[in-house]
Amino acid sequence: MKWHEMSSACCYLLRAAQLVLYFSIASVQAGQAEVKLINKLLDGYNAYERPSEDDNSPLIVEFLVTLQQIMDVDEKNQVVHSNLWLTMKWNDYKLKWDPADYNNITTIRLPQKLLWKPDILMYNSADKLFDGSYPVNMVVSSDGSVEQLPPGIFVSSCSIDIRWFPFDTQNCPLKFGSWTYDGTKIDLRIQGGVTSGSIDAYRKSGEWDLIAFPVKRNVVYYDCCPDNPYIDLTFSMKIRRRKLYYLINIVLPCLMLAALTLLTFTIPCEAGEKISFGVTILLSLTVFLLMVAEALPATSDAVPIIAIYFSCVMLMNAASVGVTVLVLSYHHRSGTTHNMPKFVRLGVCVWLAKLLRIKRPGTDLSCNCKQRTSSVGHQNNIELHEYNNLASRSLLTNIKDEDDYSLPSTPHLNGRDFTKTKLRQLGTPPSPDLSTYSPSRSDLRDILSQLKTISNRVKKKEDEEQLIADWKFASRVLDRLFLYIFLLFILLSSCVIMMTVPDVFASSESIADAE
């Protein structure tokens, strides 16, 4: 039993040793075959020679760009940083072999410095080194085809159109072509005959949506070489800015500040904070406008739509401060400094107040301002007039009865010596049994004159108070008028700007999401 187990173990060990030996020999043969193949291919090979069997025929080079990521769009410097994978493929007639002669090797990898490669560069590169690709190995196949897939971080110049910022769509080209070979030497073609670049490995950007990535083959005749065509492939990155960030951080605060401007006309004039409130909003808008200006290039080609909107809101806010000064001027006017013009009395206090449905407590809108101005003082004037007439009749009666009643004179009694009780007694007609003492004729006339003076002063004071109330009412009407005007301006300007922007309501879905 033991002998049988030992013999089985020896058989397994022998077979394992045979397999190890076989693979070792095969690997040595394969390594020797690859070395032999490389030596054979590079023997007499000139990396500066264009690999075309016919010197008069152009070499066909297929090219394609794979967009991997949009890293950054620098609007201020107008450059785009992108991660690209390039694909170049051509046929080299000097790099062919029979795989059967070299242990069935069909492909090998060689450094690019050992072989010829087309000098394809990005024409609109903004990189310091100009070429941002990484030098990777070339994949050579047995049929002579050579393929290279160099990745790289490319910096390309792009003319940024900021007119519709932050609802803008940009078209940034990536122009590739041979730098020294014209169309008679290299026939640059789009790999696979596709109409757009590859986005199979594209990673979505947080700021931009990729709308399209088309490619176009161009044949250009430059002034330096009018007889030789130069071929280039232009890949266009059509990207649309994602609006959510800017709506929350720029547009929405601007709308809120515009709405706060309307509150300026609702603050009472007695609060003393109307102008300071408007100036504070104006300073806030200035800060937001500076934030927008820092992110945009200093160009005069176009003005961003958001800057126009900010300017409109700032202009409205500045105008609100100006009209607030006018409202406060109306509110603090009095009869001693200003007379109310007719257009204010009728146009503002009557018609405009009626149009805006503003009325004073206890009054009707159908009453005109002139009647409202004199209604309060008119009743007082009637009462005061009746009192003066009654007092005058009493004093005149005393004067007439002075001849019938012999009364002693009171030289020390005058109008200033009467108390309030005695003045009230003057308002009642004298009784037949009049007291033996009575004021003289001159004193009674002096009292009558002073009563008229007091009456005029009371009337003048009441008229002045009524005029002050009219000025305050006019300021209130103007406040309401400007509130409606500025509200209408904000709504119209916001709607016009939103409707003017072409892609404000466009979907944010990119072609990467669709695929």
Contacts in CASP RR format, 6 or more apart in sequence:
PFRMAT RR
TARGET T0000
AUTHOR 0000-0000-0000
METHOD contacts of the structure
MODEL  1
MKWHEMSSACCYLLRAAQLVLYFSIASVQAGQAEVKLINKLLDGYNAYER
PSEDDNSPLIVEFLVTLQQIMDVDEKNQVVHSNLWLTMKWNDYKLKWDPA
DYNNITTIRLPQKLLWKPDILMYNSADKLFDGSYPVNMVVSSDGSVEQLP
PGIFVSSCSIDIRWFPFDTQNCPLKFGSWTYDGTKIDLRIQGGVTSGSID
AYRKSGEWDLIAFPVKRNVVYYDCCPDNPYIDLTFSMKIRRRKLYYLINI
VLPCLMLAALTLLTFTIPCEAGEKISFGVTILLSLTVFLLMVAEALPATS
DAVPIIAIYFSCVMLMNAASVGVTVLVLSYHHRSGTTHNMPKFVRLGVCV
WLAKLLRIKRPGTDLSCNCKQRTSSVGHQNNIELHEYNNLASRSLLTNIK
DEDDYSLPSTPHLNGRDFTKTKLRQLGTPPSPDLSTYSPSRSDLRDILSQ
LKTISNRVKKKEDEEQLIADWKFASRVLDRLFLYIFLLFILLSSCVIMMT
VPDVFASSESIADAE
29 103 0 8 1.000
30 103 0 8 1.000
30 105 0 8 1.000
31 103 0 8 1.000
33 102 0 8 1.000
33 103 0 8 1.000
33 105 0 8 1.000
34 102 0 8 1.000
34 103 0 8 1.000
34 105 0 8 1.000
34 108 0 8 1.000
36 102 0 8 1.000
37 97 0 8 1.000
37 102 0 8 1.000
37 105 0 8 1.000
37 108 0 8 1.000
38 108 0 8 1.000
38 110 0 8 1.000
40 97 0 8 1.000
41 94 0 8 1.000
41 95 0 8 1.000
41 97 0 8 1.000
41 108 0 8 1.000
41 140 0 8 1.000
42 114 0 8 1.000
45 94 0 8 1.000
45 95 0 8 1.000
45 114 0 8 1.000
45 115 0 8 1.000
46 116 0 8 1.000
47 113 0 8 1.000
47 114 0 8 1.000
47 115 0 8 1.000
47 116 0 8 1.000
48 116 0 8 1.000
49 116 0 8 1.000
50 59 0 8 1.000
50 116 0 8 1.000
50 181 0 8 1.000
50 185 0 8 1.000
51 59 0 8 1.000
51 90 0 8 1.000
51 91 0 8 1.000
51 92 0 8 1.000
51 93 0 8 1.000
51 94 0 8 1.000
51 95 0 8 1.000
51 116 0 8 1.000
52 58 0 8 1.000
52 59 0 8 1.000
52 93 0 8 1.000
53 93 0 8 1.000
58 183 0 8 1.000
58 184 0 8 1.000
58 185 0 8 1.000
58 186 0 8 1.000
58 187 0 8 1.000
59 90 0 8 1.000
59 91 0 8 1.000
59 118 0 8 1.000
59 185 0 8 1.000
59 186 0 8 1.000
59 187 0 8 1.000
60 90 0 8 1.000
60 91 0 8 1.000
60 187 0 8 1.000
60 189 0 8 1.000
61 88 0 8 1.000
61 89 0 8 1.000
61 90 0 8 1.000
61 118 0 8 1.000
61 120 0 8 1.000
61 178 0 8 1.000
61 186 0 8 1.000
61 187 0 8 1.000
61 188 0 8 1.000
61 189 0 8 1.000
62 87 0 8 1.000
62 88 0 8 1.000
62 89 0 8 1.000
62 90 0 8 1.000
62 189 0 8 1.000
62 190 0 8 1.000
62 191 0 8 1.000
62 192 0 8 1.000
63 86 0 8 1.000
63 87 0 8 1.000
63 88 0 8 1.000
63 89 0 8 1.000
63 120 0 8 1.000
63 176 0 8 1.000
63 177 0 8 1.000
63 188 0 8 1.000
63 189 0 8 1.000
63 190 0 8 1.000
63 191 0 8 1.000
63 233 0 8 1.000
64 86 0 8 1.000
64 87 0 8 1.000
64 190 0 8 1.000
64 191 0 8 1.000
64 192 0 8 1.000
64 194 0 8 1.000
64 197 0 8 1.000
64 198 0 8 1.000
65 84 0 8 1.000
65 85 0 8 1.000
65 86 0 8 1.000
65 87 0 8 1.000
65 174 0 8 1.000
65 176 0 8 1.000
65 197 0 8 1.000
65 198 0 8 1.000
65 215 0 8 1.000
65 233 0 8 1.000
65 235 0 8 1.000
66 84 0 8 1.000
66 85 0 8 1.000
66 86 0 8 1.000
66 87 0 8 1.000
66 197 0 8 1.000
66 198 0 8 1.000
66 199 0 8 1.000
66 200 0 8 1.000
66 201 0 8 1.000
67 82 0 8 1.000
67 83 0 8 1.000
67 84 0 8 1.000
67 197 0 8 1.000
67 198 0 8 1.000
67 199 0 8 1.000
67 202 0 8 1.000
67 210 0 8 1.000
67 213 0 8 1.000
67 235 0 8 1.000
67 237 0 8 1.000
68 82 0 8 1.000
68 83 0 8 1.000
68 84 0 8 1.000
68 85 0 8 1.000
68 151 0 8 1.000
68 201 0 8 1.000
68 202 0 8 1.000
68 203 0 8 1.000
69 82 0 8 1.000
69 83 0 8 1.000
69 202 0 8 1.000
69 203 0 8 1.000
69 205 0 8 1.000
70 80 0 8 1.000
70 81 0 8 1.000
70 82 0 8 1.000
70 205 0 8 1.000
70 208 0 8 1.000
70 210 0 8 1.000
70 237 0 8 1.000
70 239 0 8 1.000
71 81 0 8 1.000
71 82 0 8 1.000
71 83 0 8 1.000
71 153 0 8 1.000
72 80 0 8 1.000
72 81 0 8 1.000
73 80 0 8 1.000
73 81 0 8 1.000
73 158 0 8 1.000
73 160 0 8 1.000
73 170 0 8 1.000
73 172 0 8 1.000
73 207 0 8 1.000
73 208 0 8 1.000
73 239 0 8 1.000
74 80 0 8 1.000
74 81 0 8 1.000
75 160 0 8 1.000
75 162 0 8 1.000
75 165 0 8 1.000
75 295 0 8 1.000
75 296 0 8 1.000
75 297 0 8 1.000
76 295 0 8 1.000
76 296 0 8 1.000
76 297 0 8 1.000
76 298 0 8 1.000
77 297 0 8 1.000
78 157 0 8 1.000
78 158 0 8 1.000
78 159 0 8 1.000
78 160 0 8 1.000
78 297 0 8 1.000
79 126 0 8 1.000
79 155 0 8 1.000
79 156 0 8 1.000
79 157 0 8 1.000
79 158 0 8 1.000
80 155 0 8 1.000
80 156 0 8 1.000
80 157 0 8 1.000
80 158 0 8 1.000
80 172 0 8 1.000
80 237 0 8 1.000
81 153 0 8 1.000
81 154 0 8 1.000
81 155 0 8 1.000
82 153 0 8 1.000
82 154 0 8 1.000
82 156 0 8 1.000
82 174 0 8 1.000
82 237 0 8 1.000
83 151 0 8 1.000
83 152 0 8 1.000
83 153 0 8 1.000
83 154 0 8 1.000
84 151 0 8 1.000
84 152 0 8 1.000
84 154 0 8 1.000
84 174 0 8 1.000
85 149 0 8 1.000
85 150 0 8 1.000
85 151 0 8 1.000
85 152 0 8 1.000
85 201 0 8 1.000
86 120 0 8 1.000
86 133 0 8 1.000
86 148 0 8 1.000
86 149 0 8 1.000
86 150 0 8 1.000
86 151 0 8 1.000
86 152 0 8 1.000
86 176 0 8 1.000
87 147 0 8 1.000
87 148 0 8 1.000
87 149 0 8 1.000
87 191 0 8 1.000
88 117 0 8 1.000
88 118 0 8 1.000
88 120 0 8 1.000
88 147 0 8 1.000
88 148 0 8 1.000
88 149 0 8 1.000
88 150 0 8 1.000
89 145 0 8 1.000
89 146 0 8 1.000
89 147 0 8 1.000
89 148 0 8 1.000
89 191 0 8 1.000
90 118 0 8 1.000
90 145 0 8 1.000
90 146 0 8 1.000
91 143 0 8 1.000
91 144 0 8 1.000
91 145 0 8 1.000
91 146 0 8 1.000
92 115 0 8 1.000
92 116 0 8 1.000
92 140 0 8 1.000
92 144 0 8 1.000
92 145 0 8 1.000
92 146 0 8 1.000
93 144 0 8 1.000
95 115 0 8 1.000
95 140 0 8 1.000
95 144 0 8 1.000
95 146 0 8 1.000
96 142 0 8 1.000
96 143 0 8 1.000
96 144 0 8 1.000
97 142 0 8 1.000
98 142 0 8 1.000
99 105 0 8 1.000
99 106 0 8 1.000
99 142 0 8 1.000
105 142 0 8 1.000
106 141 0 8 1.000
106 142 0 8 1.000
107 139 0 8 1.000
107 140 0 8 1.000
107 141 0 8 1.000
107 142 0 8 1.000
108 139 0 8 1.000
108 140 0 8 1.000
109 137 0 8 1.000
109 138 0 8 1.000
109 139 0 8 1.000
109 140 0 8 1.000
110 137 0 8 1.000
110 138 0 8 1.000
110 140 0 8 1.000
111 135 0 8 1.000
111 137 0 8 1.000
111 138 0 8 1.000
112 135 0 8 1.000
112 136 0 8 1.000
112 137 0 8 1.000
112 138 0 8 1.000
112 148 0 8 1.000
113 135 0 8 1.000
115 138 0 8 1.000
115 140 0 8 1.000
115 146 0 8 1.000
117 138 0 8 1.000
117 146 0 8 1.000
117 148 0 8 1.000
118 178 0 8 1.000
118 181 0 8 1.000
118 186 0 8 1.000
118 188 0 8 1.000
119 178 0 8 1.000
119 179 0 8 1.000
119 180 0 8 1.000
119 181 0 8 1.000
120 176 0 8 1.000
120 177 0 8 1.000
120 178 0 8 1.000
120 179 0 8 1.000
120 188 0 8 1.000
121 130 0 8 1.000
121 131 0 8 1.000
121 176 0 8 1.000
121 177 0 8 1.000
121 178 0 8 1.000
121 179 0 8 1.000
122 130 0 8 1.000
122 131 0 8 1.000
122 132 0 8 1.000
122 154 0 8 1.000
122 156 0 8 1.000
122 174 0 8 1.000
122 175 0 8 1.000
122 176 0 8 1.000
123 175 0 8 1.000
123 176 0 8 1.000
123 177 0 8 1.000
123 232 0 8 1.000
124 156 0 8 1.000
124 157 0 8 1.000
124 158 0 8 1.000
124 173 0 8 1.000
124 174 0 8 1.000
124 175 0 8 1.000
125 131 0 8 1.000
125 132 0 8 1.000
125 154 0 8 1.000
125 155 0 8 1.000
125 156 0 8 1.000
125 157 0 8 1.000
126 155 0 8 1.000
126 156 0 8 1.000
126 157 0 8 1.000
127 154 0 8 1.000
127 155 0 8 1.000
132 152 0 8 1.000
132 153 0 8 1.000
132 154 0 8 1.000
132 155 0 8 1.000
133 150 0 8 1.000
133 151 0 8 1.000
133 152 0 8 1.000
133 154 0 8 1.000
134 150 0 8 1.000
134 151 0 8 1.000
134 152 0 8 1.000
135 150 0 8 1.000
136 148 0 8 1.000
136 149 0 8 1.000
136 150 0 8 1.000
136 151 0 8 1.000
137 148 0 8 1.000
138 146 0 8 1.000
138 147 0 8 1.000
138 148 0 8 1.000
139 146 0 8 1.000
139 147 0 8 1.000
139 148 0 8 1.000
139 149 0 8 1.000
140 146 0 8 1.000
141 147 0 8 1.000
154 174 0 8 1.000
156 172 0 8 1.000
156 173 0 8 1.000
156 174 0 8 1.000
158 170 0 8 1.000
158 172 0 8 1.000
158 173 0 8 1.000
160 170 0 8 1.000
160 297 0 8 1.000
161 168 0 8 1.000
161 170 0 8 1.000
161 302 0 8 1.000
162 168 0 8 1.000
162 296 0 8 1.000
162 297 0 8 1.000
162 299 0 8 1.000
162 302 0 8 1.000
162 304 0 8 1.000
163 302 0 8 1.000
163 303 0 8 1.000
163 304 0 8 1.000
163 305 0 8 1.000
164 304 0 8 1.000
164 305 0 8 1.000
164 501 0 8 1.000
164 502 0 8 1.000
164 503 0 8 1.000
165 241 0 8 1.000
165 292 0 8 1.000
165 296 0 8 1.000
165 304 0 8 1.000
165 305 0 8 1.000
165 306 0 8 1.000
166 241 0 8 1.000
166 243 0 8 1.000
166 246 0 8 1.000
166 247 0 8 1.000
166 250 0 8 1.000
166 251 0 8 1.000
166 306 0 8 1.000
167 241 0 8 1.000
167 243 0 8 1.000
167 305 0 8 1.000
167 501 0 8 1.000
167 502 0 8 1.000
167 503 0 8 1.000
167 504 0 8 1.000
168 240 0 8 1.000
168 241 0 8 1.000
168 503 0 8 1.000
169 211 0 8 1.000
169 238 0 8 1.000
169 239 0 8 1.000
169 240 0 8 1.000
169 241 0 8 1.000
169 502 0 8 1.000
169 503 0 8 1.000
170 237 0 8 1.000
170 238 0 8 1.000
170 239 0 8 1.000
170 240 0 8 1.000
170 241 0 8 1.000
171 236 0 8 1.000
171 237 0 8 1.000
171 238 0 8 1.000
172 236 0 8 1.000
172 237 0 8 1.000
172 239 0 8 1.000
173 234 0 8 1.000
173 235 0 8 1.000
173 236 0 8 1.000
173 237 0 8 1.000
174 234 0 8 1.000
174 235 0 8 1.000
174 236 0 8 1.000
174 237 0 8 1.000
175 232 0 8 1.000
175 233 0 8 1.000
175 234 0 8 1.000
175 235 0 8 1.000
176 232 0 8 1.000
176 233 0 8 1.000
176 234 0 8 1.000
176 235 0 8 1.000
177 188 0 8 1.000
177 230 0 8 1.000
177 231 0 8 1.000
177 232 0 8 1.000
177 233 0 8 1.000
178 185 0 8 1.000
178 186 0 8 1.000
178 188 0 8 1.000
178 230 0 8 1.000
178 231 0 8 1.000
182 225 0 8 1.000
182 228 0 8 1.000
182 229 0 8 1.000
182 230 0 8 1.000
182 231 0 8 1.000
183 219 0 8 1.000
183 228 0 8 1.000
183 229 0 8 1.000
183 230 0 8 1.000
183 231 0 8 1.000
184 228 0 8 1.000
184 229 0 8 1.000
186 231 0 8 1.000
187 231 0 8 1.000
188 217 0 8 1.000
188 231 0 8 1.000
188 232 0 8 1.000
188 233 0 8 1.000
189 217 0 8 1.000
190 215 0 8 1.000
190 217 0 8 1.000
190 233 0 8 1.000
194 215 0 8 1.000
195 214 0 8 1.000
195 215 0 8 1.000
196 212 0 8 1.000
196 213 0 8 1.000
196 214 0 8 1.000
196 215 0 8 1.000
197 213 0 8 1.000
197 214 0 8 1.000
197 215 0 8 1.000
197 235 0 8 1.000
199 210 0 8 1.000
199 213 0 8 1.000
199 511 0 8 1.000
199 512 0 8 1.000
199 515 0 8 1.000
202 210 0 8 1.000
202 512 0 8 1.000
204 210 0 8 1.000
204 510 0 8 1.000
204 512 0 8 1.000
204 513 0 8 1.000
205 239 0 8 1.000
206 242 0 8 1.000
207 241 0 8 1.000
207 242 0 8 1.000
207 245 0 8 1.000
208 239 0 8 1.000
208 240 0 8 1.000
208 241 0 8 1.000
208 242 0 8 1.000
209 239 0 8 1.000
209 240 0 8 1.000
209 241 0 8 1.000
209 242 0 8 1.000
209 508 0 8 1.000
209 509 0 8 1.000
209 510 0 8 1.000
210 237 0 8 1.000
210 238 0 8 1.000
210 239 0 8 1.000
210 510 0 8 1.000
210 511 0 8 1.000
210 512 0 8 1.000
211 238 0 8 1.000
211 239 0 8 1.000
211 240 0 8 1.000
211 510 0 8 1.000
211 511 0 8 1.000
212 236 0 8 1.000
212 238 0 8 1.000
212 511 0 8 1.000
213 235 0 8 1.000
213 236 0 8 1.000
213 237 0 8 1.000
213 238 0 8 1.000
213 511 0 8 1.000
214 235 0 8 1.000
214 236 0 8 1.000
214 238 0 8 1.000
215 233 0 8 1.000
215 234 0 8 1.000
215 235 0 8 1.000
215 236 0 8 1.000
216 233 0 8 1.000
216 234 0 8 1.000
216 236 0 8 1.000
217 231 0 8 1.000
217 232 0 8 1.000
217 233 0 8 1.000
218 231 0 8 1.000
218 232 0 8 1.000
218 233 0 8 1.000
218 234 0 8 1.000
219 229 0 8 1.000
219 230 0 8 1.000
219 231 0 8 1.000
220 229 0 8 1.000
220 230 0 8 1.000
220 231 0 8 1.000
220 232 0 8 1.000
221 227 0 8 1.000
221 228 0 8 1.000
221 229 0 8 1.000
221 230 0 8 1.000
222 230 0 8 1.000
240 503 0 8 1.000
240 506 0 8 1.000
240 508 0 8 1.000
240 510 0 8 1.000
242 508 0 8 1.000
243 504 0 8 1.000
243 508 0 8 1.000
246 306 0 8 1.000
250 288 0 8 1.000
250 291 0 8 1.000
250 292 0 8 1.000
250 306 0 8 1.000
251 306 0 8 1.000
253 288 0 8 1.000
254 285 0 8 1.000
254 288 0 8 1.000
254 306 0 8 1.000
254 309 0 8 1.000
254 310 0 8 1.000
254 313 0 8 1.000
255 494 0 8 1.000
257 281 0 8 1.000
257 284 0 8 1.000
257 285 0 8 1.000
257 288 0 8 1.000
257 313 0 8 1.000
257 317 0 8 1.000
258 313 0 8 1.000
258 316 0 8 1.000
258 317 0 8 1.000
258 490 0 8 1.000
258 494 0 8 1.000
259 490 0 8 1.000
260 281 0 8 1.000
261 278 0 8 1.000
261 281 0 8 1.000
261 313 0 8 1.000
261 316 0 8 1.000
261 317 0 8 1.000
261 320 0 8 1.000
261 486 0 8 1.000
261 490 0 8 1.000
262 483 0 8 1.000
262 486 0 8 1.000
262 487 0 8 1.000
262 490 0 8 1.000
263 277 0 8 1.000
264 274 0 8 1.000
264 277 0 8 1.000
264 278 0 8 1.000
264 281 0 8 1.000
264 320 0 8 1.000
264 321 0 8 1.000
264 324 0 8 1.000
265 320 0 8 1.000
265 324 0 8 1.000
265 327 0 8 1.000
265 479 0 8 1.000
265 480 0 8 1.000
265 482 0 8 1.000
265 483 0 8 1.000
265 486 0 8 1.000
266 479 0 8 1.000
266 483 0 8 1.000
267 273 0 8 1.000
267 274 0 8 1.000
267 277 0 8 1.000
269 327 0 8 1.000
269 328 0 8 1.000
269 331 0 8 1.000
269 332 0 8 1.000
269 472 0 8 1.000
269 475 0 8 1.000
269 479 0 8 1.000
274 324 0 8 1.000
274 327 0 8 1.000
274 328 0 8 1.000
275 321 0 8 1.000
275 324 0 8 1.000
275 325 0 8 1.000
275 328 0 8 1.000
278 317 0 8 1.000
278 320 0 8 1.000
278 321 0 8 1.000
278 324 0 8 1.000
279 321 0 8 1.000
281 317 0 8 1.000
282 314 0 8 1.000
282 317 0 8 1.000
282 318 0 8 1.000
282 321 0 8 1.000
285 310 0 8 1.000
285 313 0 8 1.000
285 314 0 8 1.000
285 317 0 8 1.000
286 314 0 8 1.000
288 310 0 8 1.000
289 307 0 8 1.000
289 310 0 8 1.000
289 311 0 8 1.000
289 314 0 8 1.000
292 304 0 8 1.000
292 306 0 8 1.000
292 307 0 8 1.000
292 310 0 8 1.000
293 307 0 8 1.000
296 304 0 8 1.000
296 307 0 8 1.000
305 497 0 8 1.000
305 500 0 8 1.000
305 501 0 8 1.000
308 497 0 8 1.000
309 493 0 8 1.000
309 494 0 8 1.000
309 497 0 8 1.000
312 493 0 8 1.000
313 490 0 8 1.000
313 493 0 8 1.000
316 486 0 8 1.000
316 489 0 8 1.000
316 490 0 8 1.000
319 486 0 8 1.000
320 482 0 8 1.000
320 486 0 8 1.000
323 478 0 8 1.000
323 482 0 8 1.000
326 478 0 8 1.000
327 475 0 8 1.000
327 478 0 8 1.000
327 479 0 8 1.000
327 482 0 8 1.000
328 475 0 8 1.000
330 471 0 8 1.000
330 472 0 8 1.000
330 474 0 8 1.000
330 475 0 8 1.000
330 478 0 8 1.000
331 471 0 8 1.000
331 472 0 8 1.000
331 475 0 8 1.000
332 471 0 8 1.000
333 468 0 8 1.000
333 471 0 8 1.000
334 464 0 8 1.000
334 467 0 8 1.000
334 468 0 8 1.000
334 471 0 8 1.000
335 464 0 8 1.000
335 467 0 8 1.000
335 468 0 8 1.000
336 464 0 8 1.000
338 471 0 8 1.000
340 467 0 8 1.000
340 470 0 8 1.000
340 471 0 8 1.000
340 474 0 8 1.000
344 474 0 8 1.000
345 369 0 8 1.000
345 370 0 8 1.000
345 373 0 8 1.000
345 470 0 8 1.000
346 368 0 8 1.000
346 369 0 8 1.000
348 474 0 8 1.000
348 477 0 8 1.000
348 478 0 8 1.000
349 369 0 8 1.000
349 372 0 8 1.000
349 470 0 8 1.000
349 473 0 8 1.000
349 474 0 8 1.000
349 477 0 8 1.000
350 368 0 8 1.000
350 369 0 8 1.000
352 477 0 8 1.000
352 481 0 8 1.000
353 359 0 8 1.000
353 365 0 8 1.000
353 369 0 8 1.000
353 473 0 8 1.000
353 477 0 8 1.000
354 365 0 8 1.000
356 477 0 8 1.000
356 480 0 8 1.000
356 481 0 8 1.000
356 484 0 8 1.000
357 365 0 8 1.000
358 476 0 8 1.000
358 477 0 8 1.000
358 480 0 8 1.000
359 365 0 8 1.000
360 372 0 8 1.000
360 473 0 8 1.000
363 372 0 8 1.000
367 375 0 8 1.000
369 470 0 8 1.000
372 470 0 8 1.000
373 466 0 8 1.000
373 467 0 8 1.000
373 470 0 8 1.000
374 466 0 8 1.000
376 462 0 8 1.000
376 466 0 8 1.000
377 459 0 8 1.000
377 462 0 8 1.000
377 463 0 8 1.000
377 466 0 8 1.000
380 458 0 8 1.000
380 459 0 8 1.000
380 462 0 8 1.000
381 459 0 8 1.000
384 455 0 8 1.000
384 458 0 8 1.000
384 459 0 8 1.000
385 455 0 8 1.000
387 427 0 8 1.000
388 451 0 8 1.000
388 452 0 8 1.000
388 455 0 8 1.000
390 427 0 8 1.000
391 426 0 8 1.000
391 427 0 8 1.000
391 448 0 8 1.000
391 451 0 8 1.000
392 448 0 8 1.000
393 429 0 8 1.000
394 426 0 8 1.000
394 427 0 8 1.000
394 428 0 8 1.000
394 429 0 8 1.000
394 430 0 8 1.000
395 426 0 8 1.000
395 444 0 8 1.000
395 445 0 8 1.000
395 447 0 8 1.000
395 448 0 8 1.000
397 429 0 8 1.000
397 430 0 8 1.000
398 430 0 8 1.000
398 438 0 8 1.000
398 439 0 8 1.000
398 444 0 8 1.000
399 441 0 8 1.000
399 444 0 8 1.000
401 430 0 8 1.000
401 434 0 8 1.000
402 438 0 8 1.000
402 441 0 8 1.000
405 434 0 8 1.000
405 438 0 8 1.000
407 436 0 8 1.000
407 437 0 8 1.000
407 438 0 8 1.000
408 436 0 8 1.000
408 437 0 8 1.000
409 440 0 8 1.000
410 437 0 8 1.000
410 439 0 8 1.000
410 440 0 8 1.000
410 443 0 8 1.000
413 439 0 8 1.000
413 443 0 8 1.000
414 443 0 8 1.000
414 446 0 8 1.000
415 443 0 8 1.000
415 446 0 8 1.000
415 447 0 8 1.000
415 450 0 8 1.000
418 426 0 8 1.000
418 447 0 8 1.000
423 447 0 8 1.000
426 447 0 8 1.000
439 447 0 8 1.000
498 504 0 8 1.000
END
